[in-house]
């Protein structure tokens, strides 16, 4: 890691592509929850070792059609149409 005079940190990290069950970016006490490379120009989000959501340059989408509700009784999205 390089510490510059203006207190900026500069470091390049390259991660393996990974998969929902082999996460390159995960948590210390929850190793089956994290982020991976889903496909070219896509990020994948996993919980409990399973693919849950994906994000591309123009969309955020579920891994499976009609499997998840958007929000809940006390945690709703603001402007869903």
Secondary structure, 3 states (H helix, E strand, C coil): CEECCCCCEECCCCCCCCECCECCEEECCEEEEEEEEEECCEEEEEECCEEEEEECCCCEEECCCCCCCCCCCCCCCCCCC
